[in-house]
């Protein structure tokens, strides 16, 4: 089988890459011949957890914000058409344009639609049109769709009359990890996100200035391009000894520790479905204050608190979490929910079942 549409294996960039780091070794251990297409410079080639049974193939593309997904997806698909795997897992509707080539070659496709990309504020009008057109192509040409949240599935049924399979992201529950240097258990506020507008970056940065008068604030993330958000995060950290900006953190255990010991974790994502950072925060037992969206409510259920995306509301709800004494109870409830509903074993097993079903359907 081939996996197309991520930065490669093993990569720590985002949700797709997190899923592939778990799924590819799972399938290899189950006897699959797994090829993951990616981009040079985006993978950890010497990662000690790299699985020898997973083959990495680097495709060519233009590494820019607007062209990378399409260009790398096109060349990866061309390679897969030549190799003709038994089945392909495609990530992101932008790759929907290339599905007819795989269909013509007789390669069944399972496509993870991701979130509603054309709603994301980071894209201009042209990019949004491309993503929506890719969604139309995906609904027409993918043999099976995967929705990482039931609310995403509902949206696709309404807009594209397309059905599919619900497979969320997973999280790892774990034993207690050491507290990060200079921090105290339940004594700091945490924010983890890619720096894009729909993740409430501006709103949290304004809230952080106020929150840092009472609590240490730890910010994890980057815009990936040394842009305005990175500049703003650096200015916050330079302007207050109570604010740390750690940039992009590749160390999984360090991230899990930050979530596990936080007094309040603010999750500001607004557009995606089941967010992998939120699921891992839950699995680590983080007391979570989340932006009030249908997706975050579906994932957290009753194990977190919800807030409107403005700085004053964020400050109020985070301060309540830090002082109310509910943090331990909510953190444990979130951990229990992640263990029951969002285990990686269950997620990977569901993907394998969907892939086998496609192969069986083709053979029949």
C-alpha positions as CSV (number, residue, x, y, z in Angstrom):
1,X,0.0,0.0,0.0
2,X,1.0,3.6,-0.5
3,X,0.4,6.7,1.6
4,X,0.2,10.0,-0.3
5,X,-0.3,13.5,1.0
6,X,1.9,13.9,4.1
7,X,5.4,15.3,4.6
8,X,6.7,11.8,4.9
9,X,7.7,9.2,7.5
10,X,8.7,9.8,10.2
11,X,7.7,13.4,10.4
12,X,6.4,15.5,13.3
13,X,4.8,18.4,11.4
14,X,1.1,18.0,12.0
15,X,-1.9,15.7,12.4
16,X,-1.5,13.7,9.2
17,X,2.2,13.1,10.0
18,X,1.3,12.0,13.6
19,X,-1.2,9.5,12.2
20,X,1.3,8.1,9.7
21,X,3.9,7.7,12.4
22,X,1.5,5.3,14.1
23,X,-0.3,3.7,11.2
24,X,2.7,2.8,8.9
25,X,4.5,0.7,11.6
26,X,1.2,-0.9,12.6
27,X,0.6,-2.0,9.1
28,X,4.2,-3.1,8.5
29,X,4.0,-5.3,11.7
30,X,0.7,-6.8,10.3
31,X,2.5,-7.9,7.1
32,X,1.8,-5.0,4.8
33,X,4.4,-3.6,2.4
34,X,4.1,0.1,3.2
35,X,5.5,3.0,1.1
36,X,5.1,6.5,2.4
37,X,5.6,9.4,0.0
38,X,7.2,12.6,1.5
39,X,9.5,15.5,1.1
40,X,13.2,15.7,1.6
41,X,14.1,17.7,4.7
42,X,10.8,17.0,6.4
43,X,11.5,13.6,7.9
44,X,13.6,12.4,10.8
45,X,15.7,9.9,8.8
46,X,17.7,8.9,11.9
47,X,14.7,8.7,14.3
48,X,15.4,5.8,16.7
49,X,11.7,4.8,16.5
50,X,11.8,4.5,12.7
51,X,10.4,1.2,11.6
52,X,12.6,-0.7,9.1
53,X,9.6,-2.2,7.4
54,X,8.3,1.2,6.2
55,X,9.7,2.5,2.9
56,X,10.1,6.3,2.4
57,X,10.0,7.7,-1.1
58,X,10.7,11.3,-1.7
59,X,8.7,13.0,-4.4
60,X,9.5,16.3,-6.1
61,X,7.6,19.5,-5.6
62,X,7.6,23.3,-4.9
63,X,8.0,23.9,-1.2
64,X,5.8,26.9,-0.8
65,X,2.6,27.6,1.1
66,X,0.4,27.7,-1.9
67,X,2.0,25.0,-4.2
68,X,3.5,22.4,-2.0
69,X,0.5,20.2,-1.4
70,X,-0.5,20.1,-5.1
71,X,3.0,19.7,-6.5
72,X,4.2,17.0,-4.1
73,X,0.8,15.3,-4.4
74,X,1.0,15.2,-8.2
75,X,4.5,13.7,-8.4
76,X,3.8,11.2,-5.6
77,X,0.6,10.1,-7.4
78,X,2.6,9.7,-10.7
79,X,5.0,7.4,-8.9
80,X,2.2,5.4,-7.4
81,X,0.6,5.0,-10.8
82,X,3.8,3.4,-12.0
83,X,4.2,1.2,-9.0
84,X,0.5,0.2,-8.8
85,X,0.1,-0.7,-5.1
86,X,-2.9,-2.8,-4.1
87,X,-4.5,0.2,-2.3
88,X,-3.6,3.9,-1.6
89,X,-4.3,6.0,1.5
90,X,-4.6,9.7,0.4
91,X,-4.5,12.6,2.8
92,X,-6.1,15.9,2.1
93,X,-8.8,16.8,-0.5
94,X,-6.3,18.8,-2.5
95,X,-5.0,15.5,-3.7
96,X,-8.5,14.7,-5.0
97,X,-7.5,16.1,-8.4
98,X,-5.2,13.1,-8.9
99,X,-7.7,10.4,-8.0
100,X,-8.8,9.7,-11.6
101,X,-5.3,8.7,-12.5
102,X,-5.2,6.1,-9.7
103,X,-8.7,4.9,-10.6
104,X,-7.6,4.5,-14.3
105,X,-4.7,2.4,-13.0
106,X,-7.0,0.2,-11.0
107,X,-5.7,1.4,-7.6
108,X,-8.5,1.7,-5.0
109,X,-8.3,4.8,-2.8
110,X,-9.1,5.6,0.8
111,X,-9.1,9.4,1.3
112,X,-9.0,11.3,4.6
113,X,-10.7,14.6,3.9
114,X,-9.1,16.4,6.9
115,X,-11.0,19.5,8.0
116,X,-13.0,22.0,6.0
117,X,-9.9,23.6,4.3
118,X,-11.9,26.2,2.4
119,X,-13.1,27.7,5.7
120,X,-9.6,28.3,7.0
121,X,-8.6,32.0,7.3
122,X,-5.0,31.3,6.3
123,X,-6.0,30.7,2.7
124,X,-6.8,33.4,0.1
125,X,-9.9,33.1,-2.1
126,X,-8.0,31.3,-4.9
127,X,-6.7,28.7,-2.5
128,X,-10.1,28.2,-0.9
129,X,-11.6,27.6,-4.4
130,X,-8.9,25.0,-5.1
131,X,-9.6,23.1,-1.9
132,X,-13.3,23.1,-2.5
133,X,-12.9,21.9,-6.1
134,X,-10.6,19.2,-4.7
135,X,-13.4,18.2,-2.3
136,X,-15.8,17.9,-5.2
137,X,-13.3,15.7,-7.0
138,X,-12.7,13.6,-3.8
139,X,-16.4,13.0,-3.4
140,X,-16.7,11.9,-7.0
141,X,-13.5,9.8,-7.4
142,X,-12.4,8.4,-4.0
143,X,-13.5,4.8,-3.5
144,X,-14.0,5.5,0.2
145,X,-13.8,8.7,2.4
146,X,-12.6,8.9,6.0
147,X,-13.9,11.6,8.3
148,X,-12.0,12.2,11.5
149,X,-15.1,13.7,13.2
150,X,-18.7,12.8,12.9
151,X,-19.5,16.5,12.5
152,X,-17.2,16.6,9.4
153,X,-19.1,13.6,8.0
154,X,-22.4,15.5,8.5
155,X,-21.0,18.5,6.6
156,X,-20.0,16.3,3.7
157,X,-23.3,14.6,3.6
158,X,-25.0,18.0,3.4
159,X,-22.7,19.7,0.9
160,X,-21.5,16.8,-1.3
161,X,-24.1,14.1,-0.7
162,X,-21.1,11.9,0.2
163,X,-20.9,9.2,2.9
164,X,-17.8,7.6,4.4
165,X,-16.1,6.1,7.4
166,X,-15.5,7.7,10.8
167,X,-12.0,7.2,12.0
168,X,-10.6,9.8,14.5
169,X,-7.1,10.5,15.6
170,X,-5.6,8.7,18.6
171,X,-3.6,9.5,21.7
172,X,-1.2,7.8,24.0
173,X,-1.9,7.5,27.7
174,X,1.3,7.3,29.7
175,X,2.9,7.1,33.1
176,X,3.9,10.3,34.9
177,X,6.7,12.2,33.2
178,X,9.2,14.7,34.7
179,X,8.0,18.3,34.9
180,X,9.7,20.6,32.4
181,X,12.6,22.6,34.0
182,X,11.5,25.7,35.8
183,X,7.8,24.7,35.9
184,X,5.5,23.3,38.6
185,X,2.7,20.7,38.4
186,X,-0.6,22.5,37.7
187,X,1.2,25.8,38.0
188,X,1.3,27.1,34.5
189,X,-0.9,27.8,31.4
190,X,-0.1,26.0,28.2
191,X,-0.9,26.7,24.5
192,X,0.0,24.3,21.7
193,X,-0.8,25.0,18.1
194,X,0.4,25.7,14.6
195,X,0.3,29.5,14.3
196,X,-2.5,30.1,11.9
197,X,-5.5,32.5,12.5
198,X,-8.1,29.8,12.9
199,X,-6.3,28.4,15.9
200,X,-7.0,31.6,18.0
201,X,-3.4,32.7,18.0
202,X,-4.0,36.4,18.1
203,X,-6.7,36.0,20.8
204,X,-4.4,33.8,23.0
205,X,-1.4,36.1,22.6
206,X,-3.5,39.0,23.9
207,X,-4.8,36.8,26.7
208,X,-1.2,35.6,27.5
209,X,-0.1,39.2,28.4
210,X,-2.8,39.3,31.1
211,X,-2.5,35.7,32.3
212,X,1.3,36.1,32.7
213,X,0.7,38.6,35.5
214,X,-0.5,35.6,37.6
215,X,0.9,32.5,36.0
216,X,3.8,31.3,33.9
217,X,2.6,30.9,30.3
218,X,4.2,28.3,27.9
219,X,3.6,28.7,24.2
220,X,4.5,25.8,21.8
221,X,4.2,26.3,18.1
222,X,5.3,28.2,15.0
223,X,3.9,29.4,11.7
224,X,6.6,27.5,9.9
225,X,7.8,30.5,7.8
226,X,9.3,32.8,10.4
227,X,6.4,35.1,9.8
228,X,4.4,37.6,11.8
229,X,3.1,35.1,14.4
230,X,6.6,33.9,15.2
231,X,7.7,37.5,15.6
232,X,4.8,38.2,17.9
233,X,5.5,35.1,20.0
234,X,9.2,36.1,20.3
235,X,8.2,39.6,21.4
236,X,5.9,38.2,24.1
237,X,8.7,36.0,25.5
238,X,11.2,38.8,25.3
239,X,8.9,41.1,27.1
240,X,8.0,38.9,30.1
241,X,10.0,36.5,32.2
242,X,6.7,34.7,32.8
243,X,6.2,33.7,29.1
244,X,8.2,31.0,27.4
245,X,8.0,30.4,23.7
246,X,9.4,27.0,22.8
247,X,8.8,27.1,19.1
248,X,8.0,23.8,17.4
249,X,8.7,20.8,19.7
250,X,9.6,17.5,18.1
251,X,10.1,15.6,21.4
252,X,6.9,13.7,22.0
253,X,7.7,13.0,25.7
254,X,8.4,16.7,26.3
255,X,5.0,17.6,24.8
256,X,3.2,15.0,26.8
257,X,4.9,16.2,30.0
258,X,3.8,19.8,29.2
259,X,0.2,18.7,28.8
260,X,0.3,16.3,31.8
261,X,1.5,18.9,34.3
262,X,-0.3,22.1,32.9
263,X,-2.8,23.8,35.2
264,X,-4.8,24.8,32.1
265,X,-4.3,24.0,28.5
266,X,-6.0,26.3,26.0
267,X,-7.1,24.7,22.8
268,X,-8.0,27.3,20.2
269,X,-8.6,25.2,17.0
270,X,-11.8,26.1,15.2
271,X,-11.9,24.5,11.8
272,X,-10.6,20.9,11.9
273,X,-12.4,17.9,13.1
274,X,-11.0,15.6,15.8
275,X,-7.7,17.5,16.5
276,X,-4.7,15.2,17.3
277,X,-3.2,17.8,19.7
278,X,-6.5,17.9,21.6
279,X,-6.7,14.1,21.7
280,X,-3.1,13.8,23.0
281,X,-3.7,16.5,25.6
282,X,-6.7,14.5,26.8
283,X,-4.6,11.3,26.9
284,X,-2.0,13.1,29.0
285,X,-4.6,14.3,31.4
286,X,-4.5,18.0,30.6
287,X,-7.3,20.2,32.2
288,X,-8.6,21.8,28.9
289,X,-10.2,25.1,28.1
290,X,-11.3,24.8,24.5
291,X,-12.7,27.2,21.9
292,X,-16.4,26.5,21.7
293,X,-16.9,24.6,18.4
294,X,-18.9,21.6,17.4
295,X,-15.7,19.6,16.8
296,X,-14.2,20.4,20.2
297,X,-17.5,19.5,21.9
298,X,-17.7,16.2,20.1
299,X,-14.1,15.3,21.1
300,X,-14.1,16.5,24.7
301,X,-17.8,15.8,25.5
302,X,-18.1,16.7,29.3
303,X,-14.4,16.5,30.1
304,X,-13.4,20.1,29.4
305,X,-14.8,23.7,29.5
306,X,-15.6,25.9,26.5
307,X,-15.0,29.5,25.8
308,X,-15.7,32.1,23.1
309,X,-12.7,33.2,21.1
310,X,-11.9,36.6,22.6
311,X,-9.0,37.5,24.9
312,X,-11.2,38.5,27.9
313,X,-13.2,35.3,27.9
314,X,-10.0,33.2,27.6
315,X,-8.5,35.0,30.5
316,X,-11.6,34.5,32.6
317,X,-12.0,30.8,31.9
318,X,-8.3,29.9,32.2
319,X,-8.1,31.7,35.5
320,X,-11.1,29.8,36.7
321,X,-9.5,26.5,35.7
322,X,-6.2,27.5,37.5
323,X,-8.0,28.4,40.7
324,X,-11.1,26.3,41.0
325,X,-9.6,22.9,41.9
326,X,-11.4,21.2,39.0
327,X,-8.2,20.6,37.0
328,X,-7.4,17.2,38.4
329,X,-10.9,15.9,38.0
330,X,-11.3,17.1,34.5
331,X,-7.9,16.0,33.5
332,X,-8.6,12.4,34.7
333,X,-12.0,12.4,33.0
334,X,-10.4,13.5,29.7
335,X,-7.7,10.8,30.1
336,X,-10.3,8.1,30.6
337,X,-12.3,9.3,27.6
338,X,-9.2,9.3,25.4
339,X,-8.3,5.8,26.5
340,X,-11.8,4.5,25.7
341,X,-12.7,6.4,22.5
342,X,-9.4,7.5,21.0
343,X,-6.8,4.8,21.3
344,X,-4.2,4.5,18.6
345,X,-4.7,0.7,18.4
346,X,-8.4,1.2,17.6
347,X,-7.6,4.0,15.1
348,X,-5.0,1.9,13.2
349,X,-7.2,-1.2,13.3
350,X,-10.0,0.8,11.7
351,X,-7.8,2.0,8.9
352,X,-6.6,-1.5,8.2
353,X,-10.1,-2.8,8.1
354,X,-11.1,0.0,5.6
355,X,-8.1,-0.8,3.4
356,X,-8.7,-4.5,3.4
357,X,-12.4,-3.9,2.5
358,X,-11.3,-1.8,-0.5
359,X,-9.0,-4.6,-1.7
360,X,-11.7,-7.2,-1.3
361,X,-14.2,-5.0,-3.1
362,X,-11.8,-4.6,-6.1
363,X,-11.1,-8.4,-6.2
364,X,-14.9,-9.1,-6.1
